[in-house]
């Protein structure tokens, strides 16, 4: 009928395109679900977004992030993970400055972040098979917490090397941000997450000799 045709036309306008159907007149408003996708950001757009947040950094906060993005990050993370009491030439106030800097940034949208490591971070929570190999599937449903700052990348291709790849679903509003402004290695497109971040492992994939851990950032 003319009324049904008008309804179908109205629905098509709502979703930004016409509903594909051989019988468009059968559609009614209460049968149509409109999915609105969240905005997607390019790496360049994300970098520009976080640079604006970084304008509020104090000199100490900016210097703290710069120190972390150099090779000195190993002193900081080994200290935070309890592997070493030696911070080298770095003071504990630098850690507080990094904390403060990260608290001033938050993700503008849901993002997928990437990280590469070896198996060491998960050795305390992964089960072993009878033959002594690691049962990676045993991680599904478990929560993992990192006491150190967590370096990730917004690009899969530039994620850090290692046989274990983390694919992290990070929700909008999570604290942390890209640090290209201060980094000695801006091509890494690093996005730094706060220390004590928690992750829920949702799934495991195996590609060749590599393990892919799919996880949600939950805190």
N, C-alpha and C positions, 0 to 999 in steps of 0.2 A: 504494500500500500504506500501511498505518498508519505504518510506519517512515519512508517518504518524506514523508508528511504532517507528521510530527513534525520532520523535518529542515527542511522549508520553514518551519514555524512558528518554529523556532529561529533560522533565518537572518533572518526578519522581525524578530524581537526584537533581533538584533544591530544592524541598520541603523536601528532606531527606527521601523519601519513595515514592512508586509508587501510582499514582492516581488510586483509585478503581473505575472501570467502566467496564461494559460489552462490551463497544465499545471504548477502549482507543484510537483507531485511529481517533476518532472524535474530540479529544482535540487539540487545538492549543495554542500557547503561549499567544495570546491576550485574551483568554477566561479563563485563570487561574489566580487566585488571591493568592499570596503567603503571608500568615500571619506570621510575625516573632514576637514571644512572647518576651516580656521584660524579662530579667533575674530575677529569683526569689531567694530571700535570706532567709536562715534559720535564726532563732533568734540568733544562735551562730555567724553566719557570719555577721549579722547586728551589733552585739555587737562589734566584732573585727574591723569592718569598722569604727565605731564611736570612738573607742579607739584611732585609729590613728589620727583622727581629734583633739582629746582632748590633744594630745601631745603638741599642740601649746598654750594651756591654760596658762594664768598667774596664779600665786598662788592665787590671789584674785578671779579670775574667777572660779577656781576649788573650792575654799572655798564657793563662792556664790551658786554654784550648790549643793554642799554638804549640806549647810544649808537648801536649798529648799527641798531636798529629805528627810529631817528629818521632825518631826512633826511641825517644825517652819513654814512650808509652809502656814499654816492657817493665821499666822500674815501677811505674804506677800500678799496673795491673797485677804484677807478681806480688806487690805489697798488699793490695786489696784482697787478693785470693789467699793470702797467708803463706805464699811460697817463699817469701823473703822478707826480712826486716830492713833491707837496704833500699832506700829511696835514692841513692846516689846524691846528686847535687840538688834534688827536688825537695821542696819542703811540703809538709802536710797541708799547709795553707793553700798550696796549688790545687790539691784535690778538692778542697772546699770551694775554690774559685771555679773549678770545672762544674761542680754540682750546681752552683749558682747560675752559671752560664746556661746550662741545659734546662734549668727551670724556667728560663725566659723564652724558650722556644717550644712550639708544639706543632704536631703534624696537621696540615690544613685539610687533609682528606685521608681516607683509608689507603694505606700503601702496602705494597709487597716489598720487603727488604731482603737482601741476600748477604750471606756470610759463609766463609769457608774455613774449616778447622780440621784438625785430626780428631780421633775418637776420644782423646783425653778428657774433654769437658763432661763426658757422659759415663765415664767408667764407674762412677759410684751408683748409678741408677739403672744401668743396662744389665740384663741377665745374660748368662752364658749357656750355650748348648752343651750337650753331653761331651762333644768332642773339643770343647774349650773355645770354640768360636763365639763371637758376640751375637746374641739374639736381638737384632735391632727392632724387630716387631714388638718386643717386650716394652719398648719405650712408649708405645701408643697409650695415651691416657694419663701419662705421668707429667708432673710439673718439674721444670728445671729452673733454677735460679742462679744467676751469675753475680757474684759479689763485686766484680770489676765493671768498668765501663765497657759497653759492647759496641764494637765497630762493625757497621754494616755498610752495604752499598745499595743505592737505589737502582743500580743496573746489574743484571745477572752476569753480563760479560766481564764486568770489572770487579766482581766479588773476590774476596781474598781466597788464596789457594788452599787446598786441602781436600782430602778424600771424603769429607763429610760436609755437605752443603746444607745450610739452613735456609729455608724459605719461610719468612716471617710475615704473617698477616698482622700489620700494626694499625690499630684503629685511629681514626681522626681524634685529635685532642691529646694523643699521647705526647709526653714530654720527650725532647730530643730534637736534633736538627742536623742539617748538612753543615759541614765545616770547611768547605772549599776555600772560603775567605782566608783562613789561617793555615791551611794545610801545605806541607812541603810536597805533597803528592796529590794535587787537585784532580788528576785524571782518574783517581779512585772513586770520585763522587761519593765520598764517605758521609754516612749519616750516623751520628753518634747517639746511642741510647744511654740513659742514666745507669749508674751502678745499682746493683740489686734488682735489676729487671727480672721479671718472672715470665716464663713461657709454658704454654700447655701444648704438648706434642700431640698432634692430631692424626698424623699419618706418616708412612714410610714408603719411599720408592727406591728401587735399586736400578742404577743405570751403569752398565759395565761393572767396574770395580768401585764405583762411587755410591755413597748413601745420600739420599735426599730426605731431610727431615722437614716435614710440613708442620708448622707450629703457629700458635696465636700468641701475640704479646698480650698478657693479661694484667700486668702491673709494672 
